[in-house]
Amino acid sequence: MSGNNVEADASRCCASCGIAEVDELKLTECTDCDLVKYCSDACQHDHKLQHEEACKKRAAELRD
């Protein structure tokens, strides 16, 4: 399996719990940076500290 396939698969999983997006479960992108997706508000909240630095950096890039 190539690295690109791994990245594509990761982009369809919740960044916090790792659950995959399926027809019944749609993931929501981080509204500030669009780098990660979450299956619930609780997962987004739980992952906030881990994601905060990358999110701020990407959000700044998007604004520029």
C-alpha positions in Angstrom: 0.0 0.0 0.0 1.4 3.4 -0.9 1.6 6.4 1.3 -1.0 8.2 -0.7 -3.6 5.5 0.0 -2.9 5.7 3.7 -3.3 9.5 3.6 -6.6 9.2 1.7 -7.9 6.7 4.2 -6.9 8.8 7.1 -8.7 11.8 5.6 -12.0 9.8 5.8 -11.6 9.0 9.5 -12.3 10.9 12.7 -9.1 12.5 13.8 -10.0 11.8 17.5 -11.4 8.2 17.6 -10.5 7.0 14.1 -13.9 5.8 13.1 -14.3 5.7 9.3 -16.8 7.8 7.4 -19.6 5.6 6.0 -23.0 6.3 4.4 -24.7 6.5 7.8 -21.9 8.6 9.4 -20.8 11.8 7.8 -17.7 13.4 9.3 -17.5 17.2 9.8 -14.3 19.1 8.9 -12.7 21.5 11.3 -14.2 24.8 10.4 -11.0 26.8 10.9 -8.5 24.7 8.9 -10.2 21.9 7.0 -7.2 19.6 7.9 -9.1 17.1 10.0 -12.6 15.7 10.3 -14.6 14.6 13.3 -17.5 12.3 13.9 -19.0 14.3 16.8 -18.6 17.5 18.8 -17.3 15.4 21.7 -14.5 14.0 19.5 -13.6 17.5 18.3 -13.5 18.7 21.9 -11.3 15.8 23.0 -8.8 16.3 20.1 -8.6 20.1 20.5 -5.3 20.2 22.4 -3.6 17.9 20.0 -4.9 19.8 16.9 -4.7 23.4 18.2 -1.2 24.3 16.9 -1.6 22.8 13.4 -5.0 24.4 13.2 -3.8 27.9 14.0 -1.0 27.6 11.5 -3.2 26.4 8.7 -5.9 28.9 9.5 -3.3 31.7 9.2 -2.1 30.3 5.9 -5.7 30.3 4.6 -6.3 33.9 5.6 -3.1 35.1 3.8 
